[in-house]
């Protein structure tokens, strides 16, 4: 703390008040001090829980700290929440704060559960669209050939002599009529 040459040295009260303001969140009891003396310190408290503890330890504070509770309500819930409620007793501002806090926590839990449900639904949709790679063996290849219609249909699928087949291609086209399926299956099995 540096003083200008023309500044008087602060009083003991001022020095103590500054120290208390710096450590306001650690204060949980002010004894029998009057409210006007501790009001600047209480105004710097950052936590409503600390103010609640102080009220329990010093009941004389609870009658006069409504302004501080209103500031907490304005800070945490907005001006609209402050306008919506007016307690019958000035001691009730702490109760109103806790009531608003519980309502906010319920709303947050509902929003979190709705968000979790949306994420779960999106994951389920993603799983349905997922392409799965399945192992392939020769028995499956024979079954695929049957499904493709190239066995037992009487259709000419390829020519050994190199002449044009019924599909208009020259040479051996592969075991399936579907060219893409042939490429995937032959590459997957190590054939070229």
NUTI-592974 format. One record per residue (C-alpha): residue in one letter; x, y, z. Coordinates in nm, 4 decimals, always signed. Layout:
<pts>
+------+----------+----------+----------+
! resn !     east !    north !       up !
+------+----------+----------+----------+
!    A !        X !        Y !        Z !
...
+------+----------+----------+----------+
</pts>
This chain:
<pts>
+------+----------+----------+----------+
! resn !     east !    north !       up !
+------+----------+----------+----------+
!    X !  +0.0000 !  +0.0000 !  +0.0000 !
!    X !  +0.1641 !  +0.3169 !  -0.1196 !
!    X !  +0.0477 !  +0.6591 !  -0.0095 !
!    X !  +0.0734 !  +0.9825 !  -0.1962 !
!    X !  +0.2542 !  +1.2604 !  -0.0067 !
!    X !  -0.0695 !  +1.4514 !  +0.0604 !
!    X !  -0.2765 !  +1.1411 !  +0.1600 !
!    X !  -0.3378 !  +1.0767 !  +0.5281 !
!    X !  -0.2538 !  +0.7369 !  +0.6681 !
!    X !  -0.5692 !  +0.5146 !  +0.6754 !
!    X !  -0.7365 !  +0.4519 !  +1.0073 !
!    X !  -0.7218 !  +0.1173 !  +1.1827 !
!    X !  -1.0882 !  +0.0647 !  +1.0873 !
!    X !  -1.0036 !  +0.1177 !  +0.7185 !
!    X !  -0.7079 !  -0.1214 !  +0.7331 !
!    X !  -0.9179 !  -0.3886 !  +0.9081 !
!    X !  -1.2048 !  -0.3385 !  +0.6615 !
!    X !  -0.9701 !  -0.3831 !  +0.3639 !
!    X !  -0.8288 !  -0.7039 !  +0.5133 !
!    X !  -1.1796 !  -0.8375 !  +0.5815 !
!    X !  -1.2952 !  -0.7530 !  +0.2284 !
!    X !  -0.9950 !  -0.9399 !  +0.0842 !
!    X !  -1.0926 !  -1.2473 !  +0.2872 !
!    X !  -1.4724 !  -1.2017 !  +0.2874 !
!    X !  -1.5430 !  -1.5599 !  +0.1785 !
!    X !  -1.3606 !  -1.6960 !  +0.4838 !
!    X !  -1.5736 !  -1.5033 !  +0.7335 !
!    X !  -1.8489 !  -1.7100 !  +0.8930 !
!    X !  -1.9201 !  -1.5099 !  +1.2088 !
!    X !  -1.9171 !  -1.1396 !  +1.2941 !
!    X !  -2.0321 !  -1.1691 !  +1.6536 !
!    X !  -2.2545 !  -0.8846 !  +1.7729 !
!    X !  -2.1257 !  -0.6246 !  +1.5281 !
!    X !  -2.4002 !  -0.4055 !  +1.3855 !
!    X !  -2.4972 !  -0.4519 !  +1.0222 !
!    X !  -2.3861 !  -0.1046 !  +0.9124 !
!    X !  -2.0327 !  -0.1901 !  +1.0228 !
!    X !  -2.0059 !  -0.5196 !  +0.8320 !
!    X !  -2.2190 !  -0.4270 !  +0.5279 !
!    X !  -1.9180 !  -0.3345 !  +0.3054 !
!    X !  -1.7620 !  -0.6719 !  +0.3860 !
!    X !  -2.0808 !  -0.8711 !  +0.3238 !
!    X !  -2.1341 !  -0.6921 !  -0.0068 !
!    X !  -1.8061 !  -0.8449 !  -0.1300 !
!    X !  -1.9036 !  -1.2036 !  -0.0483 !
!    X !  -1.9026 !  -1.4142 !  -0.3631 !
!    X !  -2.1015 !  -1.7102 !  -0.2359 !
!    X !  -2.4628 !  -1.7194 !  -0.1150 !
!    X !  -2.3704 !  -2.0276 !  +0.0902 !
!    X !  -2.1257 !  -1.8148 !  +0.2922 !
!    X !  -2.3923 !  -1.5524 !  +0.3544 !
!    X !  -2.6350 !  -1.8256 !  +0.4641 !
!    X !  -2.3771 !  -1.9613 !  +0.7120 !
!    X !  -2.3189 !  -1.6100 !  +0.8434 !
!    X !  -2.6952 !  -1.5615 !  +0.8895 !
!    X !  -2.7191 !  -1.8842 !  +1.0878 !
!    X !  -2.4300 !  -1.7810 !  +1.3128 !
!    X !  -2.5408 !  -1.4174 !  +1.3494 !
!    X !  -2.9226 !  -1.3900 !  +1.3318 !
!    X !  -2.9166 !  -1.0097 !  +1.3636 !
!    X !  -2.7655 !  -0.9952 !  +1.0129 !
!    X !  -3.0613 !  -1.1839 !  +0.8587 !
!    X !  -3.2981 !  -0.8957 !  +0.9279 !
!    X !  -3.0977 !  -0.6436 !  +0.7285 !
!    X !  -2.9153 !  -0.8277 !  +0.4485 !
!    X !  -3.2027 !  -0.8288 !  +0.1967 !
!    X !  -3.0112 !  -0.5942 !  -0.0348 !
!    X !  -2.7232 !  -0.8422 !  -0.0572 !
!    X !  -2.9618 !  -1.1315 !  -0.1286 !
!    X !  -3.1275 !  -0.9247 !  -0.4040 !
!    X !  -2.7852 !  -0.8745 !  -0.5605 !
!    X !  -2.7241 !  -1.2508 !  -0.5542 !
!    X !  -3.0652 !  -1.3114 !  -0.7171 !
!    X !  -2.9955 !  -1.0470 !  -0.9825 !
!    X !  -2.6500 !  -1.1941 !  -1.0504 !
!    X !  -2.7530 !  -1.5615 !  -1.0663 !
!    X !  -3.1073 !  -1.5500 !  -1.2093 !
!    X !  -3.1440 !  -1.2127 !  -1.3790 !
!    X !  -3.3513 !  -0.9021 !  -1.3264 !
!    X !  -3.6742 !  -1.0765 !  -1.4314 !
!    X !  -3.6509 !  -1.3222 !  -1.1407 !
!    X !  -3.6067 !  -1.0318 !  -0.9026 !
!    X !  -3.9146 !  -0.8554 !  -1.0408 !
!    X !  -4.1288 !  -1.1704 !  -1.0155 !
!    X !  -4.0903 !  -1.2149 !  -0.6403 !
!    X !  -4.1444 !  -0.9860 !  -0.3461 !
!    X !  -4.1389 !  -1.1526 !  -0.0031 !
!    X !  -4.3609 !  -1.0522 !  +0.2845 !
!    X !  -4.0649 !  -1.0245 !  +0.5203 !
!    X !  -3.7164 !  -0.8876 !  +0.4477 !
!    X !  -3.5755 !  -1.1997 !  +0.6167 !
!    X !  -3.7237 !  -1.4128 !  +0.3357 !
!    X !  -3.4852 !  -1.3111 !  +0.0571 !
!    X !  -3.2528 !  -1.5979 !  +0.1466 !
!    X !  -3.5461 !  -1.8415 !  +0.1214 !
!    X !  -3.6405 !  -1.6982 !  -0.2173 !
!    X !  -3.2831 !  -1.7380 !  -0.3409 !
!    X !  -3.2758 !  -2.1038 !  -0.2339 !
!    X !  -3.6180 !  -2.1654 !  -0.3935 !
!    X !  -3.4996 !  -2.0145 !  -0.7240 !
!    X !  -3.1783 !  -2.2179 !  -0.7017 !
!    X !  -3.3718 !  -2.5446 !  -0.6578 !
!    X !  -3.5997 !  -2.4562 !  -0.9511 !
!    X !  -3.2936 !  -2.3801 !  -1.1656 !
!    X !  -3.1311 !  -2.7113 !  -1.0694 !
!    X !  -3.4501 !  -2.9032 !  -1.1610 !
!    X !  -3.4645 !  -2.7230 !  -1.4950 !
!    X !  -3.0964 !  -2.7987 !  -1.5591 !
!    X !  -3.1492 !  -3.1687 !  -1.4792 !
!    X !  -3.4445 !  -3.1848 !  -1.7197 !
!    X !  -3.2415 !  -3.0183 !  -1.9944 !
!    X !  -2.9485 !  -3.2529 !  -1.9331 !
!    X !  -3.1714 !  -3.5607 !  -1.9500 !
!    X !  -3.3348 !  -3.4311 !  -2.2707 !
!    X !  -2.9905 !  -3.3712 !  -2.4219 !
!    X !  -2.8759 !  -3.7202 !  -2.3212 !
!    X !  -3.1866 !  -3.8670 !  -2.4871 !
!    X !  -3.1150 !  -3.6732 !  -2.8077 !
!    X !  -2.7533 !  -3.7900 !  -2.8093 !
!    X !  -2.8633 !  -4.1502 !  -2.7494 !
!    X !  -3.1131 !  -4.1254 !  -3.0353 !
!    X !  -2.8486 !  -3.9802 !  -3.2671 !
!    X !  -2.6066 !  -4.2599 !  -3.1738 !
!    X !  -2.8729 !  -4.5226 !  -3.2448 !
!    X !  -2.9422 !  -4.3681 !  -3.5871 !
!    X !  -2.5687 !  -4.3626 !  -3.6579 !
!    X !  -2.5402 !  -4.7310 !  -3.5629 !
!    X !  -2.8231 !  -4.8184 !  -3.8015 !
!    X !  -2.6419 !  -4.6458 !  -4.0889 !
!    X !  -2.3048 !  -4.7995 !  -4.0063 !
!    X !  -2.1571 !  -5.0286 !  -4.2711 !
!    X !  -2.0292 !  -5.3522 !  -4.1284 !
!    X !  -1.7452 !  -5.5516 !  -4.2816 !
!    X !  -1.8171 !  -5.9210 !  -4.2610 !
!    X !  -1.5728 !  -6.2065 !  -4.3227 !
!    X !  -1.6242 !  -6.3819 !  -4.6536 !
!    X !  -1.5594 !  -6.7482 !  -4.7345 !
!    X !  -1.6109 !  -6.9684 !  -5.0401 !
!    X !  -1.9478 !  -7.0981 !  -4.9243 !
!    X !  -2.0752 !  -6.7398 !  -4.9038 !
!    X !  -1.9402 !  -6.6772 !  -5.2527 !
!    X !  -2.1412 !  -6.9713 !  -5.3878 !
!    X !  -2.4528 !  -6.8416 !  -5.2150 !
!    X !  -2.3953 !  -6.4961 !  -5.3621 !
!    X !  -2.3627 !  -6.6493 !  -5.7069 !
!    X !  -2.6983 !  -6.8181 !  -5.6605 !
!    X !  -2.8545 !  -6.4920 !  -5.5498 !
!    X !  -2.6959 !  -6.3105 !  -5.8427 !
!    X !  -2.8757 !  -6.5453 !  -6.0806 !
!    X !  -2.5733 !  -6.6662 !  -6.2718 !
!    X !  -2.6188 !  -7.0354 !  -6.1834 !
!    X !  -2.9062 !  -7.2380 !  -6.3133 !
!    X !  -3.0692 !  -6.9599 !  -6.5131 !
!    X !  -2.9538 !  -7.0762 !  -6.8536 !
!    X !  -2.8058 !  -6.7349 !  -6.9207 !
!    X !  -2.4661 !  -6.7109 !  -7.0775 !
!    X !  -2.2418 !  -6.5179 !  -6.8406 !
!    X !  -1.8999 !  -6.5491 !  -7.0011 !
!    X !  -1.7253 !  -6.7055 !  -7.2933 !
!    X !  -1.4104 !  -6.9177 !  -7.2779 !
!    X !  -1.3188 !  -6.8331 !  -7.6357 !
!    X !  -1.2917 !  -6.4613 !  -7.5717 !
!    X !  -1.6007 !  -6.3795 !  -7.7747 !
!    X !  -1.8517 !  -6.1273 !  -7.6610 !
!    X !  -2.0859 !  -6.2431 !  -7.3853 !
!    X !  -2.4524 !  -6.1683 !  -7.3571 !
!    X !  -2.3700 !  -5.8561 !  -7.1557 !
!    X !  -2.1579 !  -5.7167 !  -7.4391 !
!    X !  -1.8231 !  -5.7536 !  -7.2615 !
!    X !  -1.5279 !  -5.9383 !  -7.4042 !
!    X !  -1.3494 !  -6.2084 !  -7.2046 !
!    X !  -1.4237 !  -6.3567 !  -6.8678 !
!    X !  -1.6202 !  -6.0996 !  -6.6656 !
!    X !  -1.6034 !  -6.2810 !  -6.3305 !
!    X !  -1.8368 !  -6.4991 !  -6.1311 !
!    X !  -2.0983 !  -6.2256 !  -6.0714 !
!    X !  -2.2899 !  -6.0000 !  -6.3053 !
!    X !  -2.2264 !  -5.7001 !  -6.0858 !
!    X !  -1.8835 !  -5.5528 !  -6.1728 !
!    X !  -1.8458 !  -5.3654 !  -5.8437 !
!    X !  -1.9265 !  -5.6771 !  -5.6465 !
!    X !  -1.6666 !  -5.8688 !  -5.8505 !
!    X !  -1.3991 !  -5.6082 !  -5.7767 !
!    X !  -1.4685 !  -5.6038 !  -5.4058 !
!    X !  -1.4826 !  -5.9798 !  -5.3729 !
!    X !  -1.1761 !  -6.0561 !  -5.5828 !
!    X !  -0.9623 !  -5.7890 !  -5.4148 !
!    X !  -1.0768 !  -5.9048 !  -5.0728 !
!    X !  -0.9796 !  -6.2648 !  -5.1528 !
!    X !  -0.6359 !  -6.1818 !  -5.2924 !
!    X !  -0.7185 !  -6.2352 !  -5.6646 !
!    X !  -0.6183 !  -5.9871 !  -5.9302 !
+------+----------+----------+----------+
</pts>
